[in-house]
Protein backbone atom coordinates (compact mmCIF):
# COMPACT_ATOMS: atom_id res chain seq x y z
CA UNK A 1 0.00 0.00 0.00
CA UNK A 2 1.31 3.46 -0.92
CA UNK A 3 1.01 6.13 1.71
CA UNK A 4 0.82 9.78 0.86
CA UNK A 5 3.77 11.58 2.40
CA UNK A 6 3.43 15.29 3.05
CA UNK A 7 6.50 17.41 2.26
CA UNK A 8 7.58 18.88 5.64
CA UNK A 9 9.63 21.61 3.96
CA UNK A 10 8.44 25.19 4.45
CA UNK A 11 8.64 27.02 1.12
CA UNK A 12 8.91 30.82 1.03
CA UNK A 13 7.90 32.87 -2.00
CA UNK A 14 10.83 35.18 -2.76
CA UNK A 15 9.65 36.70 -6.04
CA UNK A 16 9.03 36.04 -9.68
CA UNK A 17 11.46 34.11 -11.86
CA UNK A 18 11.60 37.20 -14.07
CA UNK A 19 12.95 39.22 -11.11
CA UNK A 20 16.27 37.44 -11.70
CA UNK A 21 17.83 38.43 -15.02
CA UNK A 22 19.16 35.74 -17.35
CA UNK A 23 22.87 35.19 -16.60
CA UNK A 24 22.37 37.11 -13.36
CA UNK A 25 21.56 36.79 -9.67
CA UNK A 26 19.58 38.27 -6.82
CA UNK A 27 20.42 38.21 -3.10
CA UNK A 28 17.75 37.15 -0.61
CA UNK A 29 18.44 37.95 3.06
CA UNK A 30 17.32 35.25 5.53
CA UNK A 31 17.79 34.80 9.28
CA UNK A 32 20.35 32.07 8.46
CA UNK A 33 22.35 34.34 6.13
CA UNK A 34 22.11 35.63 2.58
CA UNK A 35 21.04 33.31 -0.24
CA UNK A 36 21.96 33.95 -3.88
CA UNK A 37 19.43 32.94 -6.53
CA UNK A 38 20.89 32.53 -10.02
CA UNK A 39 19.29 32.29 -13.46
CA UNK A 40 21.25 30.84 -16.35
CA UNK A 41 21.07 31.91 -19.96
CA UNK A 42 18.64 29.07 -20.70
CA UNK A 43 16.39 30.04 -17.77
CA UNK A 44 17.36 27.42 -15.17
CA UNK A 45 17.36 28.67 -11.58
CA UNK A 46 19.59 27.69 -8.65
CA UNK A 47 20.11 28.84 -5.07
CA UNK A 48 23.33 28.80 -3.05
CA UNK A 49 24.52 30.40 0.16
CA UNK A 50 25.85 33.78 -0.94
CA UNK A 51 29.37 32.99 0.20
CA UNK A 52 32.30 31.61 -1.80
CA UNK A 53 34.07 28.72 -0.03
CA UNK A 54 37.45 30.34 -0.76
CA UNK A 55 37.40 33.78 0.87
CA UNK A 56 33.68 34.29 1.53
CA UNK A 57 33.06 36.53 -1.49
CA UNK A 58 29.44 37.43 -2.36
CA UNK A 59 28.58 35.03 -5.18
CA UNK A 60 25.46 37.07 -6.01
CA UNK A 61 27.85 39.73 -7.38
CA UNK A 62 29.68 37.24 -9.60
CA UNK A 63 29.36 36.58 -13.32
CA UNK A 64 27.10 33.67 -14.32
CA UNK A 65 28.59 31.63 -17.18
CA UNK A 66 26.95 28.43 -18.33
CA UNK A 67 25.95 26.60 -15.13
CA UNK A 68 28.62 28.25 -12.97
CA UNK A 69 29.26 31.57 -11.26
CA UNK A 70 32.65 33.26 -10.96
CA UNK A 71 33.37 34.66 -7.50
CA UNK A 72 33.95 38.43 -7.77
CA UNK A 73 36.90 38.34 -5.35
CA UNK A 74 39.24 35.69 -6.75
CA UNK A 75 37.45 34.33 -9.85
CA UNK A 76 36.80 30.83 -8.49
CA UNK A 77 34.09 29.17 -10.60
CA UNK A 78 31.36 27.52 -8.54
CA UNK A 79 29.00 24.93 -10.06
CA UNK A 80 25.44 26.20 -9.49
CA UNK A 81 23.94 22.71 -9.14
CA UNK A 82 26.45 21.32 -6.64
CA UNK A 83 28.12 24.33 -4.98
CA UNK A 84 31.50 22.76 -5.75
CA UNK A 85 34.43 24.71 -7.22
CA UNK A 86 35.30 23.59 -10.75
CA UNK A 87 38.54 23.47 -12.72
CA UNK A 88 41.85 23.87 -10.91
CA UNK A 89 40.06 24.65 -7.63
CA UNK A 90 37.92 21.47 -7.56
CA UNK A 91 37.78 19.76 -4.20
CA UNK A 92 38.79 22.86 -2.21
CA UNK A 93 35.47 23.50 -0.46
CA UNK A 94 31.78 23.73 -1.12
CA UNK A 95 29.03 26.33 -0.98
CA UNK A 96 25.77 24.90 0.41
CA UNK A 97 23.00 24.40 -2.16
CA UNK A 98 19.57 25.62 -1.03
CA UNK A 99 16.46 23.82 -2.32
CA UNK A 100 14.55 26.02 -4.78
CA UNK A 101 11.52 25.33 -6.92
CA UNK A 102 9.35 27.25 -9.37
CA UNK A 103 5.54 27.25 -9.22
CA UNK A 104 3.42 29.37 -11.51
CA UNK A 105 6.40 31.59 -12.32
CA UNK A 106 7.22 32.20 -8.64
CA UNK A 107 10.48 31.28 -6.91
CA UNK A 108 9.97 29.21 -3.77
CA UNK A 109 12.98 28.90 -1.47
CA UNK A 110 13.21 26.23 1.21
CA UNK A 111 13.34 27.82 4.65
CA UNK A 112 16.88 27.42 5.99
Residue, then its C-alpha position, 0 to 999 in steps of 0.5 A: x500500500x502506498x502512503x501519501x507523504x506530506x512534504x515537511x519543507x516550508x517554502x517561502x515565496x521570494x519573487x518572480x522568476x523574471x525578477x532574476x535576469x538571465x545570466x544574473x543573480x539576486x540576493x535574498x536575506x534570511x535569518x540564516x544568512x544571505x542566499x543567492x538565486x541565479x538564473x542561467x542563460x537558458x532560464x534554469x534557476x539555482x540557489x546557493x549560500x551567498x558565500x564563496x568557499x574560498x574567501x567568503x566573497x558574495x557570489x550574487x555579485x559574480x558573473x554567471x557563465x553556463x551553469x557556474x558563477x565566478x566569484x567576484x573576489x578571486x574568480x573561483x568558478x562555482x557549479x550552481x547545481x552542486x556548490x563545488x568549485x570547478x577546474x583547478x580549484x575542484x575539491x577545495x570546499x563547497x558552498x551549500x546548495x539551497x532547495x529552490x523550486x518554481x511554481x506558476x512563475x514564482x520562486x519558492x525557497x526552502x526555509x533554511 
